[in-house]
Amino acid sequence: MVQGTVVVLENKTGRILAMAGGFSYPLSQLNRATQSVRQPGSAIKPLSYLAALGHGLQPNTLVSDSAITLPPINAGRDYWSPKNYDGGEGGVLTLRQALENSRNLATAHLLQGGIEDKPEASLDRLCQLALEAQIYRECLHYYPFVLGAEPVRPVDLAAFFATIANEGLRPAPHVIDSVERDGAVIYRHNSASATRISSVDQAAFYQLKTMMQGVLARGTAHSIADFAPYVAGKTGTSDDENDAWFVGFTNEVTVAVWIGYDNANGKRRTLGGGATGGGVAVPIFEPVIRAVWNDVVPRTALAPPSPEAQRNLSCAPVDADSGEVRRRGTRATSECLRIDAKGKIIDTTMALLEPGGNRHAKKKRDDDEAPRKKMASRERHRRYASDRTPTQVRQVAPQWGFFGGGGFGGGWFGSATQYGGGFWGR
């Protein structure tokens, strides 16, 4: 009775290499990969951290993991007080630690200055980014959105993770490359249909990729820690363990796994206490990615930053606990940090803990990037001149229009918003 889906997406092209829409086609012909929407839980958190990195924060920026209550939106009445999955608090963490261990409170704290100055403005920015990344076609302005309250199609979530692997280039998922009739091609997929996420630079995408490697190395997917050199990803669990996810990517492919009940007739069914993405979806991901390595592409270490990203980054040893840059030490780990126009690492360690800290960091980044962009523009003009020759959630499901019943999405988000503590996904 438990259902599930797996999508294997080629990162560069968007070709769907393999797809299972359920456990049994004779029992149900619904393709849950493309025809249903489910709450992603913490699998959506990379969106918030991408926005924070794009705003000028760094993986070693410290963020509070303490209790937080956010004010009502648009003069409403409902305050929002999320909780961590374990019900506890984590003190102060780096952004890396917060994402690796899927801390809800730390993620919520990003809304207060980590993305924009005010929580509502941060939520607006996240919705803009989600629409730009085509995760959704509309975005509901509710705080639980940042913890995965708004349902998503598995194939669209896979495309977002492929975008991270591509440092911001989103492929267009498709199952048909071409159609021929009587030897003539009457349809061919447009290979130029990939779109770039222009509001966030490639350096931020690369930083996020390295943080998501840590989810396997030390975090909620540590059961496959030996995959960490080759795979980055994120687990997700919706409230009351109704949905369990793991989405992971290599250089070549992204694999999205969802497990849950169909929730027919609007009834939400739990997978059972402790049935998190790390415990339920990761074990399904493992043999799939091994099959990819055996039959499709060889296993290779995740690629270093592209030249475009590398120009804005410098890798340095960072204290694993405090986030401080260090020259040596047993607790130091390598971290790629954003640099200014002079090649100096921009220090945002205390940006979220000091009043006005992130506004200063954002302004400093903008000031530092201005001469860099001017120099880059001059260099492009020089190359061009030298190379030229004279000859030269209301209801989410209906937005797709592919099903009307079955309990997917219908009245679903409305019931989910009742959970004020909200979406304790890991």
Buried (B, 14 or more C-beta within 10 A) or exposed (E): EBBBBBBBBBBBBBBBBBBBBBBEEEEBEBBBBBBBBBBBBBBBBBBBBBBBBBBBBBBBBBBBBEEBEBEEBEEEEEEBBBBBBEEEBBEBBBBBBBBBBBBBBBBBBBBBBBBBEEBBEBBBBBBEBBEBBBBBEEBBEBBBBBBBBBBBBBBBBBBBBBBBBBBBBBBBBBEEEEEEEEEEEEEEBEEEEBBBBEBBBBBBBBBBBBBBBBBBBBBBBBEBBEBBBBBBBBBBBBBBBBBBBBBBBBBBBBBBBBBBBBBEEBEBBBBEEEBBBBBBBBBBBBEBBEEBBEEBBEBEEBEEBBEBBBBBBBBBBBBBEBBBBBEEEEEBBEBBBBBBBEEEBBBBBBBBBEEEBBEBBBEBBEEBBEEBEEEEEEEEEEEEEEEEEEEEBEBBBEEBEEBEEBBBBBEBBEEBBEBEBBBBBB
